[in-house]
Amino acid sequence: MPDNALPDIKIPPALLPGDGRFGSGPSKVRQAAFSSLMAAARGPLGTSHRQKPVKSLVGRLRSGLGTLFNLPEGYEVVLGNGGATAFWDIATFCLIEKQSQHLSFGEFSSKFAAAAQAAPWLSDPDILASPPGTHPQPIARKDVDFYALTHNETSTGVMMEIHRPDGAGTGALVAVDATSAAAGLAVDPSQFDVYYFAPQKGFGSDGGLWVALMSPAAVARVAHIKESGRFVPAFLDLSIALDNSRLDQTYNTPAVTTLLLAVNQLEWILENGGLSFSTGRCDRSAENLYGWAESTGYASPFVEKPDERSHVVGTIDFSPSVDAATVAKILRANGVVDTEPYRKLGRNQLRIAMFPAIEPSDIEALTACIDHVVSALA
Ligand SMILES: *Cc1c(COP(=O)(O)O)cnc(C)c1O
């Protein structure tokens, strides 16, 4: 339907959420985080990333993440530029020794598998795929030295619990793409060697940065591959990123605003009780969203198994009598944005982010707005 034919439906202001941003990334930035940038205008913004003000910001990010995730002794927080997508290439150079296994169950997890497949210095990866809306389980194999898991597949709204694969060799690494899960879903650090993410989702910041929580085994793997003489471009060299991170720096210039917003969100979570606070908010949002979908005739959760329904990104199918794309457009015209589904999934669906920054009561308000739009369309 062309936009000029869009029904002119005005949602009553009393129904509207306090904040209308429900996108899965970039996602809602809290007003307080934004305001902290104003104060930073007379502080670290616009100053050298090799001097104390920016370095102490990086230091707060690194130590705060250690506290938030309760990282065991010896784990390190490493960061660099390029986002989660850059980290996939970093992993093919610096973390996969010969063969990786990938659980492929959506757009993001399949892209990492493709990156490993394309790397001529690695054996062909072992790719375990499952249909959209589900996730495969890892299978321990003796030749696999790197298991690539995804805590939350943002494209489909499927989450999976993070466990080391049963029977995996002690030398094998478990790496988790946590870009949309970090801060929103609980995780036990003893179950991973690398937990990496970009901060524009659960950390309510902006894009461009990657952060990786790394176990001593992962750090040792980086050194081992480096010593083997494999060519690694400096920008993707995790040993260089490690050296810089230990000095609270990045290899090249970071976006200081991204750091400031991420630190504000991290410290907001820590001040309110840590991971149980942030995951608790996501749990309540998910209860509101899926509870509504299950009790509504025209909507239903896309993911069949309740324990695989993501608490950070919800996907809701609509019955054929309601055109979800039209609903999303009308919501957008009313200032409620980014509820469109992942484009390549091609379903009659809305996708709704429930990251820690998003108020659970705003998820409830959103469902009331959807009900209003649907009944006005009928
Ligand atoms: C958004 C996302 C990415 C890509 O992040 P970029 O910072 O854009 O590279 C990767 N993996 C998952 C699970 C994501 O949600």
PDBQT file of the ligand as one rigid body, heavy atoms in Angstrom, charges set to zero:
ROOT
HETATM    1  C1  LIG A 401      23.130  -6.499  15.399  1.00  0.00    +0.000 C 
HETATM    2  C2  LIG A 401      23.801  -7.809  15.464  1.00  0.00    +0.000 A 
HETATM    3  C3  LIG A 401      25.049  -8.031  14.855  1.00  0.00    +0.000 A 
HETATM    4  C4  LIG A 401      25.730  -6.976  14.011  1.00  0.00    +0.000 C 
HETATM    5  O1  LIG A 401      26.213  -5.942  14.797  1.00  0.00    +0.000 OA
HETATM    6  P1  LIG A 401      27.051  -4.768  14.103  1.00  0.00    +0.000 P 
HETATM    7  O2  LIG A 401      27.507  -3.941  15.251  1.00  0.00    +0.000 OA
HETATM    8  O3  LIG A 401      26.111  -4.057  13.183  1.00  0.00    +0.000 OA
HETATM    9  O4  LIG A 401      28.170  -5.395  13.353  1.00  0.00    +0.000 OA
HETATM   10  C5  LIG A 401      25.628  -9.264  15.007  1.00  0.00    +0.000 A 
HETATM   11  N1  LIG A 401      25.047 -10.238  15.707  1.00  0.00    +0.000 NA
HETATM   12  C6  LIG A 401      23.850 -10.066  16.303  1.00  0.00    +0.000 A 
HETATM   13  C7  LIG A 401      23.247 -11.198  17.078  1.00  0.00    +0.000 C 
HETATM   14  C8  LIG A 401      23.193  -8.851  16.199  1.00  0.00    +0.000 A 
HETATM   15  O5  LIG A 401      22.005  -8.677  16.796  1.00  0.00    +0.000 OA
ENDROOT
TORSDOF 0
